[in-house]
Amino acid sequence: MATNLIVRNVDAEVVQLLKQRAATNGRSAEAEHRQILKEALSCQPRKRSLNEVLLSMPQVGEDADFEGLRD
């Protein structure tokens, strides 16, 4: 490891969210913090799941709006 990093004046809500995310991923808050920094600063974008991609699509109409025309 290269060095230590100290982050001061972090909102309590952000700390709580970090701890929750760490618990969800089975890591310590410190390990989760390292992972977040690595992902944020990595040159390669994080791969999203199909579910994340589908949920990110805007709601642009009803199913009937996309029905094909019949001759």
Secondary structure, DSSP 8 states (H G I E B T S, - for coil): --------S--HHHHHHHHHHHHHTT--HHHHHHHHHHHHH-SS-----HHHHHHHS-----GGGG-----
